[in-house]
Amino acid sequence: MYSRRMSTPDRLIESTRELLWERGYVGTSPKAILEHAGAGQGSMYHHFRGKPGLALAAIRRTAEEMRATAEGVLGSPGSPYERIEAYLRRERDVLRGCPIGRLTMDPDVIASDELRAPVDETLEWLRGRLAAIVEEGREQGQFAPTLDGEEIAATILATVQGGYVLARASGSPAAFDAGVRGLLALLAPTR
């Protein structure tokens, strides 16, 4: 599955990331991780504190990747509206869903303070980043002065995560795209 040039810990982390996304925590067995990674039986326990330690490393890497991807769009040149639009319209596998959003629906991840922390921190970072952009747009007169950055950031996240759910349920990205178009129409700069 993975290049032999990739270290064993990296193969284990990447395999766990994929399996958590596909199967959830309970459905991701140590045996499945080892098979997916092409790693020997003792590898997981040699490099990590068992499945929980490996899952934490995988969740942290997923969170870091999501932050980097979002920042790549949100930190790009353009007006606040253009950056939010770019974030909402960026290429994503809508039918597969969000790897961080999927973790919020996993009862075993949510029940563990340690596993939930990187998920919560990432969503909180994204809300804060989006809120700052909305406030910037409001201060520049691009958005209505009555908009609250925190509320609009929560709305953006809810649109994205809800759009994933609706798209997966219908088997079509159309519901995601409709939600994005609707939110952008509501946010359209005042002229």
Salt bridges, closest charged atoms under 4 A:
ASP10 OD1 - ARG61 NH2 2.75
GLU14 OE1 - ARG17 NH1 3.09
GLU14 OE2 - ARG61 NH1 2.89
GLU18 OE1 - ARG96 NH2 2.80
GLU22 OE2 - ARG96 NH2 3.87
GLU35 OE2 - LYS31 NZ 3.99
GLU65 OE2 - ARG17 NH2 3.00
GLU71 OE1 - ARG129 NE 2.64
GLU85 OE2 - ARG89 NE 3.23
ASP113 OD1 - ARG116 NH2 2.84
GLU114 OE2 - ARG49 NH2 3.43
GLU124 OE1 - ARG127 NH2 2.43
GLU135 OE1 - ARG138 NH2 2.38
GLU136 OE2 - ARG83 NH2 2.79
